[in-house]
Amino acid sequence: MTAVNIPKLRVRTRKVQNLPQCAVEMSALATCWASVSVDDKRCAEMAKALTECMQKGKPPGARRSNVNYHLARLGKQTATAV
């Protein structure tokens, strides 16, 4: 079996579109404001939900995949073995 010379090995990660933090609450509040006035008491619940969401902060980010790191190591090993 012969070794295949591949200069760089990389894997493209899938791009997942996540909703921005508190987007649902902000949209609900904007919709409420559009349907009634900004100072209406009916929008108070949605304003409170948005405030609570904003105070929570960002959730910890997902860990990044280390596949490309290992592919680069594998590529270096196969280049020196040839």
C-alpha positions as CSV (number, residue, x, y, z in Angstrom):
1,M,0.0,0.0,0.0
2,T,1.4,3.4,-0.9
3,A,1.1,6.5,1.1
4,V,-1.0,9.4,-0.3
5,N,0.6,12.8,0.0
6,I,-2.0,15.3,1.2
7,P,-0.6,18.7,2.0
8,K,-3.2,19.7,4.5
9,L,-6.0,17.8,6.1
10,R,-9.0,19.8,7.5
11,V,-12.6,19.2,8.4
12,R,-15.2,21.9,7.9
13,T,-17.4,22.2,10.9
14,R,-21.1,22.6,10.4
15,K,-22.4,26.1,11.0
16,V,-25.3,26.0,13.3
17,Q,-27.4,29.1,13.5
18,N,-28.2,29.7,17.1
19,L,-30.7,32.4,18.2
20,P,-29.0,35.2,20.0
21,Q,-29.5,35.2,23.7
22,C,-32.9,36.5,24.8
23,A,-34.1,36.9,21.2
24,V,-37.4,35.3,21.9
25,E,-38.1,37.6,24.9
26,M,-37.0,40.7,23.0
27,S,-39.2,39.8,20.0
28,A,-42.2,39.3,22.2
29,L,-41.7,42.7,23.9
30,A,-41.2,44.5,20.6
31,T,-44.4,42.8,19.3
32,C,-46.3,43.9,22.4
33,W,-45.0,47.4,22.0
34,A,-46.1,47.5,18.3
35,S,-49.6,46.3,19.1
36,V,-50.2,48.6,22.0
37,S,-48.3,51.6,23.3
38,V,-44.8,51.4,24.9
39,D,-46.1,52.5,28.3
40,D,-49.0,50.0,28.4
41,K,-49.1,47.8,31.5
42,R,-49.9,44.7,29.4
43,C,-46.2,44.6,28.3
44,A,-44.8,44.6,31.8
45,E,-44.6,40.8,32.0
46,M,-42.6,40.6,28.8
47,A,-40.4,43.4,29.9
48,K,-39.7,41.5,33.2
49,A,-39.0,38.3,31.3
50,L,-36.5,40.1,29.1
51,T,-34.8,41.7,32.1
52,E,-34.5,38.4,33.9
53,C,-33.0,36.8,30.7
54,M,-30.5,39.6,30.3
55,Q,-29.4,39.3,34.0
56,K,-28.7,35.5,33.6
57,G,-25.7,36.2,31.4
58,K,-24.3,34.0,28.7
59,P,-24.2,30.2,29.1
60,P,-20.8,28.6,28.9
61,G,-19.7,28.0,25.3
62,A,-19.6,24.6,23.8
63,R,-16.2,23.0,23.5
64,R,-14.5,23.1,20.2
65,S,-13.7,20.0,18.3
66,N,-10.0,19.0,18.2
67,V,-10.3,17.0,15.0
68,N,-8.2,19.4,12.9
69,Y,-5.4,19.3,15.5
70,H,-5.2,15.6,15.2
71,L,-5.4,15.6,11.4
72,A,-2.5,18.1,11.3
73,R,-0.5,15.8,13.6
74,L,-1.3,12.8,11.4
75,G,-0.3,14.8,8.3
76,K,3.1,15.6,9.8
77,Q,3.7,12.0,10.8
78,T,2.8,10.7,7.4
79,A,5.0,13.3,5.7
80,T,8.1,12.3,7.7
81,A,7.4,8.6,7.2
82,V,7.5,8.9,3.4
